[in-house]
Every structure is written in structure tokens, then in C-alpha cells.
Amino acid sequence: MDGLPRRAARRFAGALRERYGEALVDVRLFGSCARGEMREDSDVDVAVVLRAVDRRTKRDVIDLASSIGLEHDVLLSPTVLDQETFERWRAQERLLVMDIEREGLLL
């Protein structure tokens, strides 16, 4: 990962930390960008795990990603999960969580 995608993902993670503080459990880059396979038309997948998530929180995270993505001309695609769901899906070995854990880079 280099250049604009890296800066955008790090800025997004920093903004999440500022906004959610201790409620933010984890932020990881995953997908093609994390694997070093990003193309010009790729989005930047970011897993966002919060202690609790409701519709308003999810919308807020997506809006924040859109705003920062526009600033950097990058499509940030957050996957927003609450901690309980993330842990349950981990126990069920769901592919999404397995991918996040296998290839995810801490931001």
C-alpha cells in the first residue's frame, strides 16, 4: 500500500479514534490494498470494529469515510461491525472475518 490510499486509510483511522475513543476496538486495512494488489479502480477496504453499532453510528462511519475519501480522491469502503458480531463471526469462521484477520494491517 502506498501513496494516497495509505494516507487516506491512516487519516480515516485517526478520525475514527478521535470520534469514538475507547468505543473503537479495531481498525484494519484489508483486501487488495492490504495484499499489495491494488489497481487504479480498486476501493480501499477498511474493517471498523466498535463496541456497539447502531444505524446512526454506521451511517456516521460511512459518511466520515466518504468525506476523507473525497479529500484524497480514494474510495474508502468501511465494513462496520460491532465487537459481539465480529467475535461471533470469528468463532463461526466466516470468510470476511478470516480475511480481515489473515491479511489485515493495523491502522
C-alpha positions in Angstrom: 0.0 0.0 0.0 1.4 3.4 -0.9 0.6 7.0 -1.6 -2.9 8.3 -1.5 -4.6 5.1 -0.3 -2.2 4.8 2.7 -2.7 8.4 3.7 -6.5 8.2 3.3 -6.7 5.0 5.3 -4.5 6.4 8.1 -6.4 9.7 8.2 -9.7 7.7 8.4 -8.3 5.6 11.3 -7.1 8.7 13.1 -10.5 10.4 12.6 -12.3 7.3 14.0 -10.0 7.3 17.1 -10.8 11.0 17.7 -14.5 10.5 17.3 -15.1 7.1 19.0 -12.2 6.9 21.5 -12.4 3.8 23.7 -15.5 2.6 21.8 -13.3 1.8 18.8 -12.0 -1.7 19.2 -10.0 -2.2 15.9 -9.3 -0.6 12.5 -7.6 -2.7 9.8 -6.9 -2.3 6.2 -7.7 -5.5 4.2 -8.5 -6.6 0.7 -6.4 -5.8 -2.4 -4.8 -2.8 -0.9 -3.5 -4.7 2.1 -2.3 -7.5 -0.2 -0.4 -5.1 -2.4 -2.7 -6.0 -5.4 -4.5 -2.6 -5.6 -5.4 -1.4 -9.1 -6.4 2.1 -10.2 -10.1 1.2 -9.9 -9.8 -0.6 -6.6 -11.5 0.6 -3.4 -9.7 0.7 -0.1 -11.4 -1.8 2.3 -11.2 -0.9 6.0 -12.7 -3.0 8.8 -14.0 -0.9 11.6 -14.9 -2.7 14.8 -16.7 -0.8 17.5 -18.0 -1.9 20.9 -21.6 -1.2 19.8 -23.1 -0.2 16.4 -26.5 1.2 15.5 -27.8 2.6 12.2 -26.7 6.1 13.1 -23.2 5.0 14.0 -22.8 3.0 10.8 -24.1 6.0 8.8 -21.6 8.3 10.6 -18.7 6.0 9.9 -19.7 5.7 6.2 -20.1 9.5 5.9 -16.7 10.0 7.5 -15.1 7.6 5.1 -16.8 9.3 2.1 -15.6 12.7 3.3 -12.0 11.6 3.8 -12.0 9.6 0.6 -13.1 12.7 -1.4 -10.3 14.7 0.1 -7.8 12.1 -1.1 -9.6 11.0 -4.3 -9.8 7.5 -2.9 -12.8 5.2 -2.4 -12.7 4.2 1.2 -15.1 1.2 1.8 -15.6 0.7 5.5 -17.0 -2.6 6.8 -18.6 -1.6 10.2 -19.1 -4.4 12.8 -19.9 -4.4 16.5 -17.5 -6.3 18.6 -20.0 -9.0 19.5 -20.8 -9.8 15.8 -17.1 -9.8 14.9 -16.3 -12.3 17.7 -19.3 -14.5 16.8 -18.3 -14.5 13.1 -14.7 -15.3 14.1 -16.0 -18.3 16.1 -18.1 -19.4 13.0 -15.0 -18.9 10.8 -16.8 -16.6 8.5 -14.8 -15.8 5.4 -14.9 -12.0 5.9 -13.5 -12.1 9.4 -10.9 -14.7 8.4 -9.8 -12.4 5.5 -9.6 -9.4 7.9 -7.5 -11.4 10.4 -5.3 -13.0 7.8 -4.4 -10.1 5.6 -5.5 -7.1 7.8 -3.0 -4.4 8.5 -3.5 -2.4 11.7 -4.1 1.3 11.1 
